[in-house]
Amino acid sequence: MSAPTAERPLHHQYFAAAIATVMTVGAAWGVWLLFQVGLAGRFTGVSLQDVNAHGQAQIDGWVGLFIMGFALQMFPPVWRARLVGRRWRLVPLGAMLAGVVIRSVAMSVPVGAAGPGLALLGSGLQLGATALFTGMLIATFRRSLERLQPWMGFVFLAMACFVAQALFDGWHTWRTQVAPSREALLAQVATFQAPLRDLQIHGLALCMILGVSQRFFPAFLGIPETSARRGWLGLWAIGVGLLLESTLFVALRLTGDHRFAAGLYLGWILLAAGSVVVVWPWRLWRSPSRNERSATFIRVAYAWLAVSLLMLLFLPGYQVLSGLPFSHAYYGAIRHAVTVGFVSQMIVGVSSLVVPLTPRTATLRPTLVLLNMGCFLRVSLQVASDWTPDAFRVIGVSGILELSALLLWAAVLWRGLLGRVPRPVEVPATGG
């Protein structure tokens, strides 16, 4: 009688799909768009639909698939429960990939009148993937005997944002594709695109990362835990901040009443304060005692989060200094600092914790150097483009550096993902 075949860990399949996405319609496509921006000498020199197609691939295909794979693999053991709907475990993966591909085609390839309908189909698949993923995890938690803890609050808020942004993104894409005039298109983008990105970046990515960090990093890295009191306080601050920044921006745009700007700024303060409350006890300015390779990426990622939040808080001051009522370049630099510097770098760090890497191929130092060089150049040159057009001439180099970093990381990770079926990662227990 033959020995049973070991089953490949679920998160490996999601991670592999996410890497395939970022290397095609994600970061690779973004590099091409960035070079077009450089040639045009302005950030509006590329198609809005191309930019948004790249954005949905990055959020849903890159970040979303990594979140799905990690959560479906790691949360049920922590909750001491078997994953509900296990037979459906790869359906969110297939639906999300199909949605990303269909939307990428519908938004960037000239398909005529069929474009909006195809994009809506792709959005529907993405919404179904997020809803099924969220439903499976909520049902799994309800079957467990675990009590609700602050880190779970962050996770459930992130999952709610995951579903909400999929619905919002589908509606927003439809409205931009069927806009009857250029004025209507600009009004749609100016009013709703920023809140959509807030929901995706601060709602989905930031909340999920903070939740995972509170539960897993004290054990994995040997750092102090965040107390339950601080965790709940941070969750409430970030939750209210997210609500304020996403709703009051729309109110500001629709009414023109600048009193809403004060509430919007309060939302940013709460986001920053909530993050500090949660992260401060970890003392990331000190080197953690375990998993130094992964810890380096995680520490630098949180440094980039701090940079992005400080830039966000300085936004009114920058507008005064530059004399611009709104700087697309500065706002985009903030987004890049958090999406690449924080989120993508966190993906690299966490993946090296939960995917076994062989010593011979496990060096990630080139990835660390190139990724942060690229991110620094992109953020600084994007801000500099408000002051000198010369910044556009070399901004494309930043994209090449970032893509090269991710290619080197993927080459290291790929062997662990597709090689011999490894021993499953054990989730360390915590006292909380």
C-alpha positions as CSV (number, residue, x, y, z in Angstrom):
1,M,0.0,0.0,0.0
2,S,1.5,3.3,-1.1
3,A,1.9,6.2,1.4
4,P,-0.6,9.0,1.0
5,T,0.5,11.9,-1.1
6,A,1.1,15.1,0.9
7,E,-1.2,17.9,0.0
8,R,0.4,21.2,-1.0
9,P,-0.4,24.0,1.4
10,L,-3.3,26.2,0.3
11,H,-1.4,29.4,0.6
12,H,1.3,28.3,-1.9
13,Q,-1.3,28.2,-4.7
14,Y,-2.6,31.6,-3.9
15,F,0.9,33.0,-3.5
16,A,1.9,31.6,-6.9
17,A,-1.1,33.2,-8.6
18,A,-0.3,36.5,-6.9
19,I,3.2,36.4,-8.2
20,A,2.1,35.6,-11.7
21,T,-0.3,38.6,-11.6
22,V,2.3,41.1,-10.3
23,M,4.8,40.0,-12.9
24,T,2.3,40.6,-15.8
25,V,-0.7,42.9,-15.4
26,G,0.6,44.2,-12.0
27,A,4.1,45.7,-11.5
28,A,5.3,44.9,-15.0
29,W,2.5,46.8,-16.6
30,G,3.0,49.6,-14.1
31,V,6.6,50.0,-15.3
32,W,5.5,50.4,-18.9
33,L,2.9,53.0,-17.8
34,L,5.6,54.8,-15.8
35,F,7.8,55.1,-18.8
36,Q,4.9,56.5,-20.8
37,V,4.5,59.1,-18.1
38,G,8.2,60.0,-18.4
39,L,8.0,60.4,-22.1
40,A,4.8,62.5,-21.9
41,G,6.3,64.6,-19.1
42,R,3.1,64.5,-17.1
43,F,1.2,62.0,-15.0
44,T,-2.0,62.5,-17.0
45,G,-0.1,61.3,-20.1
46,V,-1.4,57.8,-19.9
47,S,-5.0,56.5,-20.3
48,L,-7.1,56.6,-17.1
49,Q,-8.5,53.2,-17.9
50,D,-5.0,51.7,-18.3
51,V,-4.0,53.2,-14.9
52,N,-7.1,51.9,-13.2
53,A,-6.8,48.5,-14.8
54,H,-3.2,48.3,-13.4
55,G,-4.6,49.4,-10.0
56,Q,-7.2,46.7,-9.8
57,A,-4.7,44.1,-10.8
58,Q,-2.4,45.2,-8.0
59,I,-5.1,45.5,-5.3
60,D,-7.1,42.3,-6.1
61,G,-4.6,40.2,-7.9
62,W,-1.4,41.0,-6.0
63,V,-2.4,42.1,-2.5
64,G,-5.8,40.4,-2.5
65,L,-4.6,36.9,-3.4
66,F,-1.8,37.1,-0.9
67,I,-4.2,38.0,1.8
68,M,-6.6,35.3,0.8
69,G,-3.9,32.6,0.8
70,F,-2.4,33.6,4.1
71,A,-5.8,33.9,5.8
72,L,-7.3,30.6,4.5
73,Q,-4.2,28.7,5.5
74,M,-3.3,30.3,8.9
75,F,-6.5,31.6,10.6
76,P,-8.4,28.3,11.0
77,P,-5.6,26.6,13.0
78,V,-5.3,29.7,15.2
79,W,-9.1,29.5,15.8
80,R,-8.8,25.8,16.4
81,A,-11.4,25.1,13.8
82,R,-11.5,23.3,10.4
83,L,-12.0,25.7,7.4
84,V,-15.7,25.8,6.5
85,G,-16.4,25.1,2.8
86,R,-13.0,23.5,2.3
87,R,-14.1,22.0,-1.0
88,W,-14.6,25.5,-2.3
89,R,-11.1,26.7,-1.1
90,L,-9.8,27.3,-4.7
91,V,-12.9,28.9,-6.0
92,P,-12.0,32.4,-4.7
93,L,-8.6,32.0,-6.4
94,G,-10.1,31.1,-9.8
95,A,-12.8,33.7,-9.6
96,M,-10.3,36.5,-8.6
97,L,-7.8,35.6,-11.4
98,A,-10.6,35.4,-14.0
99,G,-11.9,38.8,-12.8
100,V,-8.5,40.4,-13.0
101,V,-7.8,39.1,-16.5
102,I,-11.3,40.1,-17.8
103,R,-11.2,43.6,-16.4
104,S,-7.6,44.1,-17.6
105,V,-8.7,43.3,-21.1
106,A,-12.0,45.2,-20.9
107,M,-10.3,48.4,-19.6
108,S,-7.2,48.5,-21.7
109,V,-7.9,46.7,-25.0
110,P,-10.1,48.4,-27.6
111,V,-13.2,46.1,-27.5
112,G,-15.7,48.8,-28.4
113,A,-19.2,48.7,-26.9
114,A,-18.5,45.3,-25.2
115,G,-15.9,47.0,-22.8
116,P,-18.2,48.1,-20.0
117,G,-20.1,44.8,-20.0
118,L,-16.9,42.8,-19.8
119,A,-15.6,45.0,-17.1
120,L,-18.8,44.6,-15.1
121,L,-18.5,40.8,-15.5
122,G,-14.9,40.9,-14.2
123,S,-16.0,43.0,-11.3
124,G,-18.8,40.6,-10.5
125,L,-16.3,37.7,-10.4
126,Q,-14.0,39.7,-8.1
127,L,-17.0,40.6,-5.8
128,G,-18.0,36.9,-5.7
129,A,-14.4,35.9,-4.8
130,T,-14.2,38.4,-1.9
131,A,-17.6,37.5,-0.6
132,L,-17.0,33.8,-0.7
133,F,-13.6,34.2,1.0
134,T,-15.1,36.4,3.7
135,G,-18.0,34.1,4.2
136,M,-15.8,31.0,4.6
137,L,-13.7,32.7,7.3
138,I,-16.6,34.2,9.2
139,A,-18.3,30.8,9.2
140,T,-15.1,29.2,10.4
141,F,-14.7,31.6,13.3
142,R,-18.3,31.2,14.4
143,R,-17.7,27.4,14.7
144,S,-14.7,28.0,16.8
145,L,-14.6,28.6,20.6
146,E,-12.3,31.5,20.3
147,R,-13.3,34.8,21.9
148,L,-13.1,38.0,19.8
149,Q,-9.7,39.7,20.2
150,P,-8.5,43.1,18.9
151,W,-6.4,41.5,16.1
152,M,-9.5,39.7,14.9
153,G,-11.4,43.0,14.8
154,F,-8.8,44.4,12.4
155,V,-9.1,41.3,10.3
156,F,-12.9,41.4,10.1
157,L,-12.8,45.2,9.3
158,A,-10.3,44.4,6.5
159,M,-12.5,41.7,5.1
160,A,-15.6,44.0,5.2
161,C,-13.5,46.6,3.3
162,F,-12.4,43.9,0.8
163,V,-16.0,43.2,-0.2
164,A,-17.0,46.9,-0.1
165,Q,-14.1,47.9,-2.3
166,A,-14.9,45.2,-4.9
167,L,-18.5,46.5,-5.1
168,F,-17.4,50.2,-5.1
169,D,-14.6,49.5,-7.7
170,G,-17.1,47.8,-10.1
171,W,-19.5,50.7,-9.9
172,H,-16.7,53.3,-10.3
173,T,-15.3,51.5,-13.3
174,W,-18.7,51.3,-14.9
175,R,-19.3,55.0,-14.4
176,T,-15.9,55.9,-15.9
177,Q,-16.5,53.8,-18.9
178,V,-20.0,55.0,-19.8
179,A,-19.4,58.7,-18.8
180,P,-21.2,60.8,-21.5
181,S,-18.6,63.5,-21.5
182,R,-15.1,64.4,-20.4
183,E,-16.5,66.7,-17.8
184,A,-18.6,63.8,-16.3
185,L,-15.6,61.5,-16.4
186,L,-13.4,64.0,-14.5
187,A,-16.1,64.7,-12.0
188,Q,-16.5,60.9,-11.3
189,V,-12.7,60.4,-10.9
190,A,-12.2,63.6,-8.8
191,T,-15.0,62.6,-6.4
192,F,-14.8,58.9,-6.0
193,Q,-11.3,57.6,-6.9
194,A,-9.6,58.8,-3.8
195,P,-12.1,57.3,-1.4
196,L,-11.9,54.0,-3.3
197,R,-8.1,54.0,-2.9
198,D,-8.6,54.8,0.8
199,L,-10.9,51.8,1.2
200,Q,-8.4,49.6,-0.6
201,I,-5.2,50.7,1.1
202,H,-6.1,51.9,4.6
203,G,-9.2,49.7,4.9
204,L,-8.1,46.4,3.3
205,A,-4.3,46.4,3.4
206,L,-3.5,48.4,6.5
207,C,-6.1,46.8,8.7
208,M,-5.3,43.3,7.6
209,I,-1.5,43.8,8.1
210,L,-2.0,45.3,11.5
211,G,-4.3,42.4,12.5
212,V,-1.8,39.8,11.3
213,S,1.1,41.6,12.8
214,Q,-0.5,41.7,16.3
215,R,-1.3,38.0,16.2
216,F,1.8,36.5,14.5
217,F,4.7,38.8,14.9
218,P,5.3,38.5,18.7
219,A,5.8,34.8,18.3
220,F,7.6,34.8,14.9
221,L,9.9,37.7,15.6
222,G,10.2,37.6,19.4
223,I,8.8,41.1,19.9
224,P,6.5,42.4,22.8
225,E,2.8,42.0,22.3
226,T,0.3,44.8,21.9
227,S,-2.1,44.8,24.9
228,A,-5.8,44.2,24.3
229,R,-6.5,47.7,25.5
230,R,-4.2,49.3,23.0
231,G,-5.4,47.0,20.3
232,W,-9.1,48.0,20.8
233,L,-8.1,51.6,21.0
234,G,-6.1,51.5,17.8
235,L,-9.0,49.6,16.1
236,W,-11.5,52.3,17.0
237,A,-9.2,55.1,16.0
238,I,-8.5,53.6,12.6
239,G,-12.1,52.6,12.0
240,V,-13.3,56.1,12.7
241,G,-10.5,57.6,10.7
242,L,-11.3,55.4,7.7
243,L,-14.9,56.4,7.9
244,L,-14.1,60.1,8.1
245,E,-11.6,60.1,5.2
246,S,-13.7,58.1,2.9
247,T,-17.1,59.9,3.4
248,L,-16.1,63.5,4.1
249,F,-13.9,63.6,0.9
250,V,-17.0,62.8,-1.1
251,A,-19.0,65.4,0.9
252,L,-16.3,68.0,0.3
253,R,-16.3,67.3,-3.5
254,L,-20.1,67.3,-3.8
255,T,-20.8,70.4,-1.7
256,G,-17.6,72.5,-2.0
257,D,-18.0,73.2,1.7
258,H,-14.4,73.3,3.0
259,R,-15.6,72.7,6.6
260,F,-15.6,69.1,5.6
261,A,-11.8,69.3,5.1
262,A,-11.4,69.7,8.9
263,G,-13.1,66.4,9.5
264,L,-11.1,64.8,6.7
265,Y,-7.9,65.9,8.3
266,L,-9.1,64.6,11.7
267,G,-9.6,61.2,9.9
268,W,-5.9,61.2,8.8
269,I,-4.8,62.1,12.4
270,L,-6.8,59.2,13.7
271,L,-5.3,56.8,11.2
272,A,-1.8,57.8,12.2
273,A,-2.6,57.8,15.9
274,G,-4.3,54.4,15.7
275,S,-1.3,52.9,13.9
276,V,1.2,54.3,16.4
277,V,-0.9,52.9,19.4
278,V,-0.8,49.4,17.9
279,V,2.8,49.4,16.6
280,W,4.7,51.3,19.3
281,P,5.0,48.4,21.8
282,W,6.9,46.3,19.3
283,R,9.9,48.6,19.4
284,L,10.8,48.0,15.8
285,W,13.7,50.4,16.0
286,R,15.5,47.5,17.8
287,S,16.5,44.3,16.0
288,P,14.1,41.4,16.8
289,S,15.5,38.3,18.3
290,R,14.1,35.8,15.7
291,N,13.9,35.5,11.9
292,E,16.2,38.4,11.2
293,R,15.9,38.1,7.4
294,S,12.1,38.6,7.4
295,A,12.2,41.0,10.3
296,T,14.4,43.4,8.2
297,F,11.7,43.7,5.5
298,I,8.9,44.1,8.2
299,R,10.8,46.8,10.0
300,V,11.5,48.8,6.9
301,A,7.9,48.3,5.7
302,Y,6.6,50.0,8.9
303,A,9.1,52.8,8.4
304,W,7.5,53.4,5.0
305,L,4.1,53.4,6.6
306,A,5.3,56.1,8.9
307,V,6.6,58.1,5.9
308,S,3.3,57.8,4.1
309,L,1.3,58.9,7.1
310,L,3.6,61.9,7.8
311,M,3.3,62.9,4.1
312,L,-0.4,62.6,4.3
313,L,-0.5,64.9,7.4
314,F,1.8,67.4,5.7
315,L,-0.5,67.5,2.6
316,P,-2.1,70.9,3.5
317,G,1.4,72.4,4.2
318,Y,2.6,71.1,0.8
319,Q,-0.3,72.7,-1.0
320,V,0.6,76.1,0.6
321,L,4.3,75.7,-0.2
322,S,3.8,74.6,-3.8
323,G,0.9,77.0,-4.5
324,L,-1.1,74.1,-6.0
325,P,-4.7,73.6,-5.0
326,F,-4.2,69.8,-5.5
327,S,-0.9,68.0,-6.4
328,H,-1.5,64.8,-8.3
329,A,2.2,64.1,-8.0
330,Y,2.4,64.5,-4.2
331,Y,-0.8,62.5,-3.6
332,G,0.5,59.8,-5.9
333,A,3.8,59.7,-4.0
334,I,2.0,59.1,-0.7
335,R,0.1,56.2,-2.3
336,H,3.3,54.7,-3.7
337,A,5.1,55.0,-0.3
338,V,2.3,52.9,1.3
339,T,1.6,50.5,-1.5
340,V,5.1,49.5,-2.4
341,G,7.2,50.6,0.6
342,F,4.7,49.2,3.1
343,V,2.3,46.7,1.6
344,S,4.5,45.0,-1.0
345,Q,7.5,45.0,1.3
346,M,5.4,43.4,4.0
347,I,4.3,40.7,1.5
348,V,8.0,39.9,0.8
349,G,8.8,39.7,4.5
350,V,5.8,37.6,5.5
351,S,6.1,35.2,2.5
352,S,9.7,34.4,3.6
353,L,8.3,33.4,7.0
354,V,5.6,31.0,5.8
355,V,7.3,29.5,2.6
356,P,10.3,27.3,3.3
357,L,13.4,28.7,1.5
358,T,16.5,26.6,1.0
359,P,19.8,28.1,2.4
360,R,21.5,28.0,-1.0
361,T,18.9,30.2,-2.7
362,A,17.5,32.1,0.3
363,T,19.3,35.4,0.0
364,L,16.9,38.3,-0.2
365,R,19.4,41.1,0.3
366,P,19.3,42.3,-3.4
367,T,15.5,42.5,-3.2
368,L,15.8,44.6,0.0
369,V,18.2,47.0,-1.6
370,L,16.6,47.3,-5.0
371,L,13.0,47.6,-3.7
372,N,13.8,50.4,-1.3
373,M,16.0,52.2,-3.8
374,G,13.2,52.1,-6.4
375,C,10.6,53.2,-3.9
376,F,12.7,56.1,-2.6
377,L,13.4,57.3,-6.2
378,R,9.7,57.0,-7.2
379,V,8.5,58.9,-4.2
380,S,11.1,61.6,-4.3
381,L,11.0,62.1,-8.1
382,Q,7.2,62.1,-8.1
383,V,7.2,65.0,-5.6
384,A,10.1,66.7,-7.5
385,S,8.0,66.7,-10.7
386,D,5.9,69.5,-9.2
387,W,9.1,71.6,-9.1
388,T,11.1,70.6,-12.2
389,P,10.1,68.7,-15.4
390,D,13.6,67.1,-15.4
391,A,12.2,64.5,-12.8
392,F,10.2,62.9,-15.5
393,R,13.3,62.0,-17.5
394,V,14.5,59.4,-15.0
395,I,11.4,58.4,-13.1
396,G,11.1,55.2,-15.1
397,V,14.3,53.9,-13.5
398,S,12.4,53.6,-10.2
399,G,10.0,51.1,-11.8
400,I,12.8,49.0,-13.2
401,L,14.4,48.8,-9.8
402,E,11.2,47.7,-8.1
403,L,10.3,45.2,-10.7
404,S,13.9,43.7,-10.6
405,A,13.6,43.4,-6.9
406,L,10.3,41.5,-7.1
407,L,11.7,39.3,-9.9
408,L,14.7,38.3,-7.7
409,W,12.3,37.7,-4.7
410,A,10.0,35.6,-6.9
411,A,12.9,33.5,-8.1
412,V,13.9,32.7,-4.5
413,L,10.3,32.0,-3.4
414,W,9.3,30.0,-6.5
415,R,11.3,27.0,-5.5
416,G,9.6,26.8,-2.2
417,L,6.2,27.2,-3.7
418,L,6.5,24.6,-6.5
419,G,9.2,22.2,-5.3
420,R,8.8,19.2,-3.0
421,V,5.7,19.5,-0.8
422,P,7.1,20.9,2.4
423,R,6.2,20.4,6.1
424,P,3.3,22.8,6.9
425,V,4.2,26.0,8.7
426,E,3.4,25.7,12.4
427,V,1.6,28.7,13.9
428,P,3.2,29.7,17.2
429,A,0.9,30.1,20.1
430,T,0.6,33.3,22.1
431,G,-0.5,34.2,25.5
432,G,-3.3,36.5,24.2
